[in-house]
Amino acid sequence: MTEAAEIASKARRNEIRNRWLLSTPALLVILLAATGPLLIVLVYSFLEPGPYGDVKWNFSTEAWTSVFFERDMFDDTLSLAGAHLTIFWRSVKLALMTTLVTLALGFPTAYFISTRPAHRRDLWLFLITIPFWTNLLIRTFAVLQIIRNEGLFNAVLIKLGVISAPLQILYTDTAILAGMAYVYLPLMVLPIYASMEKFDFRLVEAGYDLYASRFQVLRRIIIPLTKPGIVAGSILVFIPALGAYVTPNLLGGGKNMMLSNLIELQFGQGRNWPLGASLSITVMAIVMVALLVYVRNTGGSGVKHG
């Protein structure tokens, strides 16, 4: 190695070292802010609950056992915790259904916006983002007022003669699904639009020239090339829907609990902080699985154009 190369290499190492030194304070803050609370929750999940909340500093795995099992108070035998499994299933089911509903509504919406003239797309995107200007609680109350027994939805159906008595929608899974679909729809539209905006629509014309039907063009051209946006939008909707608290609490009326409501109950009235911590880590594990699916479907898979 020549002297000039050694000097350049040394200068490069010094530059890298200086960058790390300058970014170390920020990295430490991010590390502590991100992992600190998670470590506390993880530690709490292996402790015993206190009599009035808080924890006793005695190692125990009972909280993790209670996530999926319940112990008989007479003979101490274990059986599946039916209530917890029901809540788990309802939460995952509603999160998946919300993802599917928002995808069914968001995909054609994003396609419509991306096919508008360039000078009009900003207006349509502006309209999509308007709900974000309003607090989530107020948006949920708006949905509640629409679907309640005396609300707009039932009033219109009765006026048209479709039904003779109001439909009981409020405080059901359907109400929760409708509320979450409305709240999280923009999170599906925007990533899909970002993919479609870069889409070369000459490929669609080429498909029609090759006598492909509309469905074939959609299935073989449009969906594969916009797959990263679809997957990203699905993740952005599924994760907050799985941990939603305000919408299920208001529209479900406390009757149809989801994971977030169960966790809040353990840290509140239940006074079982270790169980609440264990449930929180379990939810995080489900989210991690969803993120791994996202990485597997998008990472390193370049799109090949013919």
N, C-alpha and C positions, 0 to 999 in steps of 0.2 A: 504494500500500500504506500502510495506516495505521500509526501508531507502535506500537500494540499488536500488530499482525500482524508487524511487523519484529522486535519483542522476542521473540515466540513462535517465529518462524523461527530467530532467532539462538540461542535456548535449545535448540531441537531439534537444530541443527547441533552445538552444544557437547555435547549428550548423546550424539549419534552418535559424535563424535570421542573422547569419554571412554570409550565402550564399546570402540571399536577399540583405544585405548591400553591399556585394562585387559586385553583379550584377546590383545594382540600377543605377550606371552611364551609363552602356551599355544599360539598358532598357530605360532610359530617352532619350538617343541619338536615339535609334530605334523609340521610340514613337514620338519624335519631327520630325524626318526625314520622318516618314511614314504618320503621321496624320497632321503635320503642313501644307504642301502644299495642302492637300485635304481640310483642313479647310479654307484656303485662297480662293481656288476655290469655295467652297460652299458659303462663304460670298459674293464673287463677283457675284454669280448667282442671288443674291437678291438685287442688286444695279442697278442704271441707267447707261447707257453707256455715256462716255464723248464724246465731239465733235471731238476730235482727238485721240481716243483711251482712255485707262485708264477708270476710273469709276467715277461717282458722288456718294457721300456718302449719297444717298437718298434711303430709302427702296422701293423696287418695285418687283412685281412678273411678270412683263411684259416679262422678258427673259424666264421664265418657260412657259408662255403662248405661246411664239413664237416658242418653240420647236415643237409643234404639230399643232399650229394654226397660221393664219395670219390675221391681222386686215385690213379691207377695209379702204383706205385713205379718202373716201368720207363720208360714213355713220358710220364708226367705228364698223361695225359688224365683227364677227369672222367667219372664215371658215377654213377648214382643210388646213394645209400647205402642198400642194401637192408635192412641191420640196423636203422638208425635209423628208416626208414619203417615197418618192421614193428612196432617198439616204439611209434611214434606211433599207428599204426592200432590196436594192441592197447589202448593207454591210452585213446584216445577211444572205442573200441568198448565196453570194459568200463565206462567212466564212463557212457556212454549206457544200456547195459544195466542198470547199477545204478540209474540214475534211473528207468527204466521199471519195474523190479521193485519198487522202493520206492514208486512211484506206484500200482502195481497193489495193493500191500498197504496202503499208507498212506491211500488215498482211502476205501475202505470202513471202515477203522479210525476215521478222523476222522469219517465220517458216523455211525458207531455211537455214538461218544462224544457228538457234538453232539445226538443224538436221545434221550440219556438224561435223566432228571430232573435239574434244575439242581443239586440237593444231592449228586448222585452223580458229576458230571462231574469234580470235583477229584480224586476217588479214581482214576478212569481215567487222567487226565493224570499223576497221581503215579506210576502204574505204568509209563506210557510213558517217563517221565524217569529211572526207576531205573537203566537202563544207564549214564547219564552219571555216576553216582556211582563207577563203576569205571574204572580206568585202561584206555586203549585197548589197551595191550599185553596185559593180562590178559584182556580180552574176546576178543582175537584168539586167544590161547592156548586159551580155552574152545571157540571154534569149531574149532580144530585138533584138540582132543581128541574132539570129536563126530564129525568127518568122517574121521578117520584110519582106516586099515584095520581096526584093532582097536577102533575107537570105538563110540559108542552107536548111530549111524545104521546102520552095517553089522551090528552085533550084533543089532539089532531085525529087520532084513530077513532075516538068516540064521535067526533064531529062528522067524520067521513062514513060512519056507520059500520066500520070494520069490526069493532068490539062494542059490547053493551056495558061492560064494567071494566074498570082500570086493571091493567096487567100489573102483577106484583113483580117488579123488576128490581127495585131497591132492596138492599140487604141480601143479595144473592151473588153467586159466582158470576152470573151474566153481567151484573152491575159493575163488579170489580174489573171484569174483562173489558167492558166498554170504556170505563174510566181510564184504565192503563193504556188501552189502544189509542185513545185521544191524546193522552199526555205524552206518550213516547213516539207518536207517529213522525214528528219532524226528525227524530234521531235515525229513522230508517230512510227517510226521503233524501236527506243531505248526502250521506255516503254514496248512495246509488247514483244520485245526480252527478257527483264528482267523477264517478267512473264513466257515466254516459256522456258527460260533456266532452271527454277525450275520444269518444267512440267515432270511428270513421263510418258514416252511414252509406258510403259507397259500397261497403260490404253487403249491406242489405239489398241494394239494387243489384249487385252481382248475384245474390242468392235468388232473387226473383227472375233474373235473366237465365238462371239454370233451372227454372221451373220448380223452385221450392215453394211450398205453401207458406202461408203466414205462420202457422204453428211450427213448421220446420225451421223457418228463419229465426223465430223466437228461441227455439230449443237448441239449434245448432250454431247460431251466430251471436245473437244478442246476449243471451244468458251466460254462455261461457266467457265472453269478453268483458262482461260486467260482474263476473263472479266475485272479485275482491270487494267491490262496493256492497254486494248483497251480503257477503259474510261479515263484513265490518258493521253494516247496519244491524244485522241479526244479533251480533255480540253486544252492540251498544244498546239494544232494546232488551235483550234477555237478562243481562246482568242487573240493571236497575229494577226491572220488573220482578226479578227473583227476590230482591231485598226491599221492595216497596213497602212503605209503612203508612203514609198518610192516606193514599187512595183506598187500600183495603180496609183501613180502620173506619173511614167515613162511609164508603159505599157498601162495605160488608156489615157495618153496624156491630162489629165485635162478635158476630155469630160465625162468620167464616174466617177463621184466623189463618194468617200466613206466617212464614218463618220470622219475619221482622216483629210481628205482634207477639209471637211466642217468646222471642228473646227479650223484648221489652217487659213482658209479664214476669219473667224470671228475675230480671234486675229490679223490678218494681214490687208489685204485690207478692210475688212468689218468694222474694228474698233468698233466692238460690243463685248467687253469683257464679259459682263454678259451673252449674248447668247452663246458665246463660252464656258463659264464656265458651263452653264446649259447643253449643249450638252455633255461636258466631264463627268459630274455627271451621265447623262443618260447612256452613254456608260459603266461607272463603274457599274451602276445598272444591266445592261445586263450581264456583266461579273460575278457579284455576283450571279445572277440566275444560270448561267452556273456552277459556283463552288458549289452551293447548290445541283444541280443535281448530280454533281460528288460525293459529300459527301453522298448523299442519296443512291447512287448506290454502294458505296464502304465501307462506314463507318459501322462497326459493323456487316457486313454480311460475316461471315466466310464461307469458302468453305468446304463442307462436302464430304469426299472421302468414297466411298463404300468399 
